[in-house]
Amino acid sequence: MNRDLLDALMALMAEQGIEELDHTENGVRVHLKRMEHSGAQAGRSVAIAPAQPAPPVPASDVISPEAALNPGPAQVEIAAPMVGVFYLASAPDAPPFVSEGDVVREGDTLYILEVMKTLNRVVAEFPCRIVRIVAGNGETVETGTPLFVVERLHDTDV
């Protein structure tokens, strides 16, 4: 999927007032969701966190332009869906949710993203094997920051 198509999809969403869009092309799925904008960051997506802890949020399998041009065998880059602090475990002394080489089922927790003092568990949208953990624990990430490189698996492989 190329950058021009992503730009066109986002422009269509803005023109038509579409809040959420799911598009699949050549086996690559992109899920886009509009966020509210802040005056200080016009043109940039900003998440407004709920007052109560949110239910698990599916991880977006966003693919960077570089990965889209040079994909590995069934490898997908999972990127941050919004600005926040990335945590691999539920507490500093707790084991990580996933480690490199782990096989993850759809719905399993991958990480926690802290957004405006709210901790959001982010789950896998598809079965996969963790190839590489890109982001560091406790690191502040921007929307689209690569977090993991994973290998897509079929349900029968898990």
Order of alpha helices (4+ residues) and beta strands (2+ residues): alpha-beta-beta-beta-alpha-beta-beta-beta-beta-beta-beta-beta-beta
